[in-house]
């Protein structure tokens, strides 16, 4: 009878013909607990377990989160620099001597730069407290330690599996040796080489039976170790899946907060323009001319022809 299983890297899998009978633990969910049982090779040719692949995903997620926080930090710096430059520009005394209603509109336009600077400062401050800081603090320093603990736990169970598998192979070889010895002793008994032959045969049969029992015990211990590893793999991979879901949803929420703040900034910036728009609509060239003429006139008597 052909074996229905084969062992790869000390883990026992069904042969392809039997594999069809296996159902996924969580069908149609692409769950971590269904797709990371085998080992694979990395680009350097080293063996990487399925669990390590899942673990790397977690650590990469932590790194992505850190880089996003750094990106937001750069955005904050740009906002702060922009606000500083706007504020400085608003205080430049350029065209300060413009008069009348146009002078009022110009003064308001300059003031709007200071108002806009304030808007950008508020935006940068909110970015820091509501986006950057949560990105940095979500999953603190203990996260990597927890992942390491997880890794060691599963790796220890896998090592135990390797050692139990080695014991099975050793017991299998011992049984094969005992069976060969029993065959020899059986042949010797059939041709009755000596009086001692029957005693040797019984001894060989006893040892062969003992070797068979040893193999069954080793296989049983191996299966127990594999079951324990299997259970912990399912539990831990589902926990990693939950953590990844939590990470994605948290970052999605923080990036939504970024867009909300950005829209608010546009709205506040727009409001800094409203007084400028109103004053520009109120610019009255006739009134400005009247005011200017009243202030600067040099005389309203016009020249006339000279008398003889």
LUMRO-220695 format. One record per residue (C-alpha): chain; x, y, z; residue number from 1; residue in three letters. Coordinates in pm, 1 decimal, m for minus. Layout:
# residues N
NUTOR   chaine       east      north         up   num   residu
NUTOR        A          X          Y          Z   NUM      ALA
...
***
This chain:
# residues 308
NUTOR   chaine       east      north         up   num   residu
NUTOR        A        0.0        0.0        0.0     1      UNK
NUTOR        A      136.8      341.5     m101.1     2      UNK
NUTOR        A      180.2      598.2      176.7     3      UNK
NUTOR        A      m80.4      872.8      190.9     4      UNK
NUTOR        A      169.7     1115.6      346.2     5      UNK
NUTOR        A      516.6     1252.8      279.5     6      UNK
NUTOR        A      745.7     1457.0      503.5     7      UNK
NUTOR        A      912.6     1783.2      401.9     8      UNK
NUTOR        A     1153.7     1954.2      646.3     9      UNK
NUTOR        A     1019.8     1729.1      924.3    10      UNK
NUTOR        A      655.8     1832.9      866.1    11      UNK
NUTOR        A      417.8     1563.6      740.1    12      UNK
NUTOR        A      180.1     1655.3      456.8    13      UNK
NUTOR        A      m74.5     1450.4      261.0    14      UNK
NUTOR        A       40.5     1334.3      m83.7    15      UNK
NUTOR        A     m124.8     1528.1     m369.1    16      UNK
NUTOR        A     m390.1     1258.5     m424.4    17      UNK
NUTOR        A     m501.5     1276.5      m59.3    18      UNK
NUTOR        A     m461.8     1654.7      m39.2    19      UNK
NUTOR        A     m784.4     1699.4     m235.9    20      UNK
NUTOR        A     m976.2     1568.9       65.5    21      UNK
NUTOR        A     m846.3     1855.0      281.2    22      UNK
NUTOR        A    m1076.2     2154.1      335.3    23      UNK
NUTOR        A     m942.8     2503.5      408.9    24      UNK
NUTOR        A     m990.6     2605.7      772.7    25      UNK
NUTOR        A    m1150.3     2935.1      662.6    26      UNK
NUTOR        A    m1270.1     2892.3      302.9    27      UNK
NUTOR        A    m1293.0     3203.3       79.2    28      UNK
NUTOR        A    m1120.6     3427.9      334.7    29      UNK
NUTOR        A     m757.1     3406.0      222.2    30      UNK
NUTOR        A     m681.6     3363.2      590.2    31      UNK
NUTOR        A     m325.3     3350.3      721.2    32      UNK
NUTOR        A     m406.6     3020.0      896.1    33      UNK
NUTOR        A     m458.2     2844.6      560.4    34      UNK
NUTOR        A     m166.1     2945.0      340.1    35      UNK
NUTOR        A      160.2     2941.2      537.7    36      UNK
NUTOR        A      224.1     2578.3      631.8    37      UNK
NUTOR        A      515.6     2501.5      400.2    38      UNK
NUTOR        A      866.9     2649.1      402.2    39      UNK
NUTOR        A     1005.4     2846.3      109.6    40      UNK
NUTOR        A     1343.2     2964.6      m13.0    41      UNK
NUTOR        A     1443.8     3328.4        0.4    42      UNK
NUTOR        A     1642.2     3490.0     m287.2    43      UNK
NUTOR        A     1968.4     3386.6     m114.6    44      UNK
NUTOR        A     1857.2     3023.3     m106.2    45      UNK
NUTOR        A     1800.3     3007.1      271.6    46      UNK
NUTOR        A     1495.4     2823.2      405.4    47      UNK
NUTOR        A     1224.4     3050.6      546.3    48      UNK
NUTOR        A      926.8     2908.5      733.1    49      UNK
NUTOR        A      572.1     3020.3      653.1    50      UNK
NUTOR        A      549.9     3166.8     1001.1    51      UNK
NUTOR        A      859.6     3380.7      940.2    52      UNK
NUTOR        A      693.3     3518.4      625.1    53      UNK
NUTOR        A      393.9     3625.1      841.1    54      UNK
NUTOR        A      624.3     3773.1     1101.4    55      UNK
NUTOR        A      818.0     3972.7      838.8    56      UNK
NUTOR        A      486.7     4119.5      722.6    57      UNK
NUTOR        A      425.5     4249.0     1076.9    58      UNK
NUTOR        A      773.6     4398.3     1107.2    59      UNK
NUTOR        A      747.0     4554.0      761.6    60      UNK
NUTOR        A      411.5     4704.4      865.8    61      UNK
NUTOR        A      579.8     4861.2     1169.3    62      UNK
NUTOR        A      852.4     5003.1      942.1    63      UNK
NUTOR        A      593.4     5143.0      695.8    64      UNK
NUTOR        A      414.2     5313.3      984.5    65      UNK
NUTOR        A      745.8     5469.3     1099.0    66      UNK
NUTOR        A      820.7     5594.7      745.3    67      UNK
NUTOR        A      470.5     5743.2      716.0    68      UNK
NUTOR        A      528.5     5931.3     1043.3    69      UNK
NUTOR        A      861.0     6061.5      903.4    70      UNK
NUTOR        A      682.0     6173.0      585.5    71      UNK
NUTOR        A      418.9     6364.7      788.8    72      UNK
NUTOR        A      703.4     6520.8      992.0    73      UNK
NUTOR        A      852.6     6656.6      664.7    74      UNK
NUTOR        A      507.4     6788.9      567.5    75      UNK
NUTOR        A      485.5     6966.2      905.8    76      UNK
NUTOR        A      826.9     7127.2      848.7    77      UNK
NUTOR        A      713.9     7255.9      507.3    78      UNK
NUTOR        A      396.5     7403.4      663.7    79      UNK
NUTOR        A      594.9     7568.0      944.2    80      UNK
NUTOR        A      848.0     7713.4      699.7    81      UNK
NUTOR        A      568.5     7834.7      470.5    82      UNK
NUTOR        A      385.0     7997.7      764.4    83      UNK
NUTOR        A      706.4     8168.8      879.5    84      UNK
NUTOR        A      773.4     8307.8      529.0    85      UNK
NUTOR        A      413.4     8426.6      484.7    86      UNK
NUTOR        A      421.6     8599.2      823.9    87      UNK
NUTOR        A      753.6     8767.7      742.0    88      UNK
NUTOR        A      627.6     8881.1      399.9    89      UNK
NUTOR        A      309.5     9027.7      548.0    90      UNK
NUTOR        A      524.0     9269.2      749.7    91      UNK
NUTOR        A      722.8     9401.6      453.2    92      UNK
NUTOR        A      647.6     9776.9      414.0    93      UNK
NUTOR        A      599.8     9744.1       37.5    94      UNK
NUTOR        A      345.4     9979.8     m116.2    95      UNK
NUTOR        A      257.9    10098.9      235.5    96      UNK
NUTOR        A      191.1    10446.6      100.1    97      UNK
NUTOR        A      m92.1    10334.1     m126.6    98      UNK
NUTOR        A     m394.4    10551.8      m45.2    99      UNK
NUTOR        A     m771.5    10545.1      m43.7   100      UNK
NUTOR        A     m994.8    10243.4      m91.8   101      UNK
NUTOR        A     m724.9    10066.3     m296.6   102      UNK
NUTOR        A     m479.8    10129.1       m8.9   103      UNK
NUTOR        A     m730.1     9965.9      232.6   104      UNK
NUTOR        A     m766.6     9661.1        4.7   105      UNK
NUTOR        A     m386.3     9634.4      m28.6   106      UNK
NUTOR        A     m339.2     9655.2      350.8   107      UNK
NUTOR        A     m601.3     9380.9      397.2   108      UNK
NUTOR        A     m429.1     9162.4      136.1   109      UNK
NUTOR        A     m101.1     9195.1      328.4   110      UNK
NUTOR        A     m280.7     9118.3      655.8   111      UNK
NUTOR        A     m439.6     8811.0      492.9   112      UNK
NUTOR        A      m88.0     8664.6      459.0   113      UNK
NUTOR        A      m49.5     8679.3      837.4   114      UNK
NUTOR        A     m394.8     8518.9      876.5   115      UNK
NUTOR        A     m300.2     8249.1      626.4   116      UNK
NUTOR        A       26.9     8191.3      813.4   117      UNK
NUTOR        A     m181.0     8131.7     1127.6   118      UNK
NUTOR        A     m397.5     7879.7      938.5   119      UNK
NUTOR        A      m88.5     7687.1      823.4   120      UNK
NUTOR        A       61.4     7692.3     1174.1   121      UNK
NUTOR        A     m260.0     7546.3     1313.8   122      UNK
NUTOR        A     m258.7     7284.5     1037.3   123      UNK
NUTOR        A      100.5     7186.5     1120.0   124      UNK
NUTOR        A       21.3     7169.5     1492.3   125      UNK
NUTOR        A     m284.0     6948.7     1434.1   126      UNK
NUTOR        A      m87.5     6730.1     1194.0   127      UNK
NUTOR        A      165.8     6677.0     1471.4   128      UNK
NUTOR        A      m85.0     6588.9     1744.3   129      UNK
NUTOR        A     m354.1     6412.1     1539.6   130      UNK
NUTOR        A     m153.4     6230.6     1270.7   131      UNK
NUTOR        A      222.5     6215.9     1330.4   132      UNK
NUTOR        A      216.0     6139.6     1704.1   133      UNK
NUTOR        A      m47.0     5861.1     1679.7   134      UNK
NUTOR        A      151.9     5708.2     1390.7   135      UNK
NUTOR        A      464.3     5705.3     1607.2   136      UNK
NUTOR        A      300.2     5577.4     1924.9   137      UNK
NUTOR        A       71.9     5311.9     1770.4   138      UNK
NUTOR        A      237.4     4984.6     1875.6   139      UNK
NUTOR        A      522.7     5105.3     2090.8   140      UNK
NUTOR        A      863.8     4954.3     2159.3   141      UNK
NUTOR        A      714.3     4637.4     2308.6   142      UNK
NUTOR        A      568.2     4535.0     1973.2   143      UNK
NUTOR        A      897.9     4402.6     1834.9   144      UNK
NUTOR        A      965.5     4220.9     2163.9   145      UNK
NUTOR        A      621.5     4057.7     2144.9   146      UNK
NUTOR        A      689.5     3949.9     1786.6   147      UNK
NUTOR        A     1025.5     3802.8     1894.5   148      UNK
NUTOR        A      852.1     3608.2     2171.6   149      UNK
NUTOR        A      603.0     3474.5     1917.8   150      UNK
NUTOR        A      887.2     3377.7     1685.2   151      UNK
NUTOR        A     1079.1     3194.0     1960.2   152      UNK
NUTOR        A      765.4     3013.4     2075.9   153      UNK
NUTOR        A      682.3     2874.1     1729.7   154      UNK
NUTOR        A     1052.0     2808.0     1653.0   155      UNK
NUTOR        A     1086.4     2603.5     1975.6   156      UNK
NUTOR        A      784.4     2392.6     1881.5   157      UNK
NUTOR        A      931.9     2341.7     1534.8   158      UNK
NUTOR        A     1268.8     2237.6     1685.4   159      UNK
NUTOR        A     1089.9     1985.0     1901.8   160      UNK
NUTOR        A      921.5     1850.6     1589.5   161      UNK
NUTOR        A     1261.2     1817.2     1417.3   162      UNK
NUTOR        A     1404.5     1625.7     1712.7   163      UNK
NUTOR        A     1098.2     1395.3     1731.0   164      UNK
NUTOR        A     1125.6     1333.3     1357.2   165      UNK
NUTOR        A     1494.9     1240.1     1399.5   166      UNK
NUTOR        A     1389.3      992.2     1670.6   167      UNK
NUTOR        A     1132.3      837.6     1430.0   168      UNK
NUTOR        A     1395.7      796.9     1156.7   169      UNK
NUTOR        A     1638.5      641.4     1405.6   170      UNK
NUTOR        A     1369.0      400.5     1527.6   171      UNK
NUTOR        A     1273.1      318.9     1166.8   172      UNK
NUTOR        A     1635.5      230.0     1086.6   173      UNK
NUTOR        A     1665.3       22.2     1405.8   174      UNK
NUTOR        A     1349.3     m171.4     1309.5   175      UNK
NUTOR        A     1481.9     m235.7      957.7   176      UNK
NUTOR        A     1810.3     m367.4     1107.8   177      UNK
NUTOR        A     1619.8     m591.1     1352.4   178      UNK
NUTOR        A     1398.9     m726.3     1073.9   179      UNK
NUTOR        A     1703.1     m808.7      861.7   180      UNK
NUTOR        A     1859.3     m985.4     1159.7   181      UNK
NUTOR        A     1531.4    m1176.8     1216.8   182      UNK
NUTOR        A     1528.7    m1287.6      849.0   183      UNK
NUTOR        A     1882.0    m1422.6      887.3   184      UNK
NUTOR        A     1791.6    m1600.7     1210.9   185      UNK
NUTOR        A     1474.7    m1744.3     1049.0   186      UNK
NUTOR        A     1681.0    m1889.4      760.8   187      UNK
NUTOR        A     1932.3    m2034.2     1010.3   188      UNK
NUTOR        A     1645.9    m2193.2     1205.4   189      UNK
NUTOR        A     1509.4    m2354.0      888.8   190      UNK
NUTOR        A     1840.3    m2525.3      816.5   191      UNK
NUTOR        A     1906.2    m2587.3     1189.6   192      UNK
NUTOR        A     2268.6    m2482.1     1196.5   193      UNK
NUTOR        A     2304.8    m2547.4     1569.4   194      UNK
NUTOR        A     2107.1    m2600.6     1889.2   195      UNK
NUTOR        A     2154.9    m2233.8     1970.0   196      UNK
NUTOR        A     1970.3    m2128.6     1652.8   197      UNK
NUTOR        A     1619.9    m2144.2     1803.2   198      UNK
NUTOR        A     1727.4    m1936.1     2100.5   199      UNK
NUTOR        A     1883.9    m1677.9     1865.8   200      UNK
NUTOR        A     1566.2    m1672.7     1659.4   201      UNK
NUTOR        A     1346.6    m1604.9     1964.2   202      UNK
NUTOR        A     1583.7    m1333.4     2080.1   203      UNK
NUTOR        A     1583.1    m1171.8     1733.1   204      UNK
NUTOR        A     1202.6    m1191.6     1716.1   205      UNK
NUTOR        A     1173.5    m1029.7     2059.6   206      UNK
NUTOR        A     1410.6     m747.7     1958.8   207      UNK
NUTOR        A     1224.9     m697.2     1631.3   208      UNK
NUTOR        A      893.2     m668.6     1817.3   209      UNK
NUTOR        A     1053.9     m427.7     2065.2   210      UNK
NUTOR        A     1191.0     m216.8     1775.1   211      UNK
NUTOR        A      839.3     m208.9     1623.1   212      UNK
NUTOR        A      695.6      m89.9     1955.1   213      UNK
NUTOR        A      970.8      174.3     1983.7   214      UNK
NUTOR        A      888.8      304.0     1635.4   215      UNK
NUTOR        A      516.5      327.6     1718.5   216      UNK
NUTOR        A      599.2      518.0     2039.0   217      UNK
NUTOR        A      830.6      758.4     1847.9   218      UNK
NUTOR        A      566.3      816.2     1577.6   219      UNK
NUTOR        A      309.2      884.1     1848.9   220      UNK
NUTOR        A      538.2     1140.4     2017.6   221      UNK
NUTOR        A      611.4     1299.0     1678.4   222      UNK
NUTOR        A      238.5     1328.8     1601.3   223      UNK
NUTOR        A      177.7     1486.9     1941.4   224      UNK
NUTOR        A      454.4     1742.9     1875.6   225      UNK
NUTOR        A      316.0     1817.9     1528.7   226      UNK
NUTOR        A      m37.4     1861.5     1668.1   227      UNK
NUTOR        A       90.5     2107.9     1927.0   228      UNK
NUTOR        A      283.8     2301.3     1659.7   229      UNK
NUTOR        A      m23.9     2296.5     1432.0   230      UNK
NUTOR        A     m254.6     2433.3     1702.5   231      UNK
NUTOR        A      m13.9     2711.6     1797.2   232      UNK
NUTOR        A       41.1     2798.9     1429.4   233      UNK
NUTOR        A     m335.1     2839.3     1375.9   234      UNK
NUTOR        A     m382.6     3045.9     1694.1   235      UNK
NUTOR        A      m78.6     3267.3     1632.6   236      UNK
NUTOR        A     m137.6     3321.5     1261.2   237      UNK
NUTOR        A     m497.3     3428.5     1333.6   238      UNK
NUTOR        A     m364.5     3670.7     1596.2   239      UNK
NUTOR        A     m118.5     3814.4     1338.6   240      UNK
NUTOR        A     m406.6     3844.7     1092.7   241      UNK
NUTOR        A     m607.4     4038.2     1353.4   242      UNK
NUTOR        A     m307.3     4265.2     1422.6   243      UNK
NUTOR        A     m266.8     4341.2     1051.4   244      UNK
NUTOR        A     m636.4     4426.3     1019.3   245      UNK
NUTOR        A     m604.9     4657.9     1320.6   246      UNK
NUTOR        A     m291.9     4822.6     1174.6   247      UNK
NUTOR        A     m450.7     4890.4      834.7   248      UNK
NUTOR        A     m771.9     5027.4      988.3   249      UNK
NUTOR        A     m579.6     5250.5     1231.9   250      UNK
NUTOR        A     m358.9     5397.5      958.4   251      UNK
NUTOR        A     m658.8     5440.3      728.6   252      UNK
NUTOR        A     m827.2     5641.4     1006.7   253      UNK
NUTOR        A     m517.3     5857.8     1062.2   254      UNK
NUTOR        A     m478.2     5928.1      689.1   255      UNK
NUTOR        A     m846.4     6022.1      675.5   256      UNK
NUTOR        A     m775.9     6265.7      957.1   257      UNK
NUTOR        A     m496.1     6410.8      742.7   258      UNK
NUTOR        A     m736.5     6471.3      451.6   259      UNK
NUTOR        A     m997.5     6623.1      687.0   260      UNK
NUTOR        A     m739.6     6867.4      825.5   261      UNK
NUTOR        A     m621.8     6946.1      474.2   262      UNK
NUTOR        A     m978.8     7026.8      359.8   263      UNK
NUTOR        A    m1026.6     7243.1      670.7   264      UNK
NUTOR        A     m707.1     7432.1      583.9   265      UNK
NUTOR        A     m842.0     7508.3      236.7   266      UNK
NUTOR        A    m1165.9     7630.9      392.8   267      UNK
NUTOR        A     m986.9     7854.6      648.1   268      UNK
NUTOR        A     m753.3     7985.6      376.7   269      UNK
NUTOR        A    m1058.2     8072.9      169.3   270      UNK
NUTOR        A    m1201.4     8268.5      461.7   271      UNK
NUTOR        A     m881.3     8479.8      486.7   272      UNK
NUTOR        A     m956.5     8595.5      130.4   273      UNK
NUTOR        A    m1314.0     8707.2      197.1   274      UNK
NUTOR        A    m1228.7     9046.6      357.1   275      UNK
NUTOR        A     m979.7     9109.9       73.3   276      UNK
NUTOR        A    m1246.4     9029.6     m187.1   277      UNK
NUTOR        A    m1495.4     9261.8      m14.1   278      UNK
NUTOR        A    m1250.1     9552.7       m2.2   279      UNK
NUTOR        A    m1146.1     9496.0     m363.2   280      UNK
NUTOR        A    m1512.0     9513.8     m464.8   281      UNK
NUTOR        A    m1539.5     9840.2     m270.1   282      UNK
NUTOR        A    m1247.8    10005.6     m449.0   283      UNK
NUTOR        A    m1393.8    10331.4     m578.1   284      UNK
NUTOR        A    m1171.2    10516.3     m824.0   285      UNK
NUTOR        A    m1385.3    10830.6     m812.5   286      UNK
NUTOR        A    m1374.6    10842.4     m433.1   287      UNK
NUTOR        A     m999.9    10774.5     m427.6   288      UNK
NUTOR        A     m947.0    11057.8     m675.7   289      UNK
NUTOR        A    m1162.0    11293.3     m467.8   290      UNK
NUTOR        A     m973.0    11209.7     m146.2   291      UNK
NUTOR        A     m636.9    11240.0     m311.4   292      UNK
NUTOR        A     m720.0    11566.2     m487.3   293      UNK
NUTOR        A     m857.5    11718.9     m162.5   294      UNK
NUTOR        A     m538.7    11630.0       18.1   295      UNK
NUTOR        A     m286.2    11719.4     m247.9   296      UNK
NUTOR        A     m451.0    11992.0     m458.3   297      UNK
NUTOR        A     m239.5    12295.7     m540.8   298      UNK
NUTOR        A     m515.6    12528.2     m654.3   299      UNK
NUTOR        A     m835.0    12520.8     m852.6   300      UNK
NUTOR        A     m803.0    12852.1    m1038.2   301      UNK
NUTOR        A     m727.0    12783.4    m1401.2   302      UNK
NUTOR        A     m503.6    13004.7    m1611.3   303      UNK
NUTOR        A     m674.1    13263.4    m1838.6   304      UNK
NUTOR        A     m552.4    13476.0    m2130.2   305      UNK
NUTOR        A     m336.0    13769.3    m2043.1   306      UNK
NUTOR        A     m484.7    14121.8    m2072.5   307      UNK
NUTOR        A     m296.4    14396.3    m2268.4   308      UNK
***
